[in-house]
Amino acid sequence: MANDFTWGVATSAYQVEGGRFKDGKVNSIWDTFSDTGRLPESGDVACDHYHRYLEDIALMSDLGVDAYRMSIAWTRVVDNSGQANPAGLAFYDGVIDALIAAGITPWVTLYHWDLPQGLEDAGGWPDRSTVDAFASYSNIVSNHFGNRVKHWITINEPWVAAMLGYREGVFAPGRTSMADALAASHHLLLAHGRAVATIRANVPDAQVGIALDCRPSQPASANQADAEANRHFDGFRNRWFFDPVFGLGYPQDMLDAYASAEYLSSLHPDWLKDGDLETIATTIDFLGLNYYTSLVIGAGSEEAEEGAVRPGPNPPAGYTEMGWAIKPDAFRQYLGHLNATYSPRSIVITENGASFGDAPGPDGQVRDLRRQQYLESHLAAVDHAIGEGVPVDGYFLWSFLDNLEWTSGFAQRFGIVHVDHTTQARTPKGSFHWYRRRIGRRSRSIDRQVPD
Ligand code: FCB
């Protein structure tokens, strides 16, 4: 990796902050999800980062990262009437100022799934008015922090927010309509495009991107039915988002499939307005890519949109505790595919990491060798892709802390810092020390450079 490669760690507000009742924060759809018994543990306290951010930033400084990807909770900085909440903004002033003082560049995500409940009650992401509310929130936040925050990520993983939240109902807000999910996906992308323009207007030297999740896939066999199932899955899971962001519009095969299933026509006849695709395709400075695993898809699933997941020709190098196959080669190949298909100016890995539950041993050390191996193999894939000409300019490890892994609660641990969820004690794991060495190798080479 080049000397100006950005090394970072990532978290999100609901997963680490807690402080639910501080600053006049209003409820998000995840607070409601928790209040209605849909989470094994609530995020009311989470990692108590709200009170412990100075300790956490000191640890990051010890780690030696260049950058920290954090998200702002919309519900902390904007009240239920859409006005700025000064107390909430002041909390993030504290975090951002402490990061900058520690020499760590804040990369701020505006939306990591915590929609204000008031907006969900008014229709949520399937309703176009939520796009206007997001644009207004983006304006407040980029105006306030733009003098210090230059790196912005609009929306995190629109597929998850739309499909798990509105179609499968397993994530907040827990609705189960494919038509709603498709409308939500469009409005999330539109909100992204609107926010890019808003941020640029407020922060002329901003670097703005979106964090898209991906599930690269390959067909289970060479037969045509498997190939078709795989292409459909790729359209549903990946192309539906990447294509419009990069100016190709929605993929025609998916528009046809969704129209014939009457998802688009029955409930939302007017979902795609003139100019929307241009807004979504507003040029971005970097593509944020979240990669964890890839799938093998065969025909004959009950889930028409997803195809059946099968064991494939290339067996994984094991599984993480999320049950996700470990496939670093697919990561390298997908980076090459994205570069060839969309020619992004720059790609930043905004998330990559693994869940393994290793706990402190009798000597207090956490030996999470499997995480280290996962990270090593995926960084090697990034290195390889760079060698093949893919412009990858940064890597944010998910996650800095063991945190609240949504509906898995505290059971899934992605952190390189172990968190005891009873005492809140932080213990850097073996992977933390390994990552510090990995980053340090390159920092030392920078230090040796003679300034002009
Ligand atoms: C991603 C999310 C992130 C975390 C990781 C494991 O989908 O963006 O918040 O849950 O998965």
Boltz pocket constraint, residues with backbone or C-beta under 6 A from the ligand:
constraints:
  - pocket:
      binder: B
      contacts: [[A, 12], [A, 15], [A, 156], [A, 157], [A, 160], [A, 213], [A, 290], [A, 351], [A, 398], [A, 405], [A, 406], [A, 414]]
      max_distance: 6.0
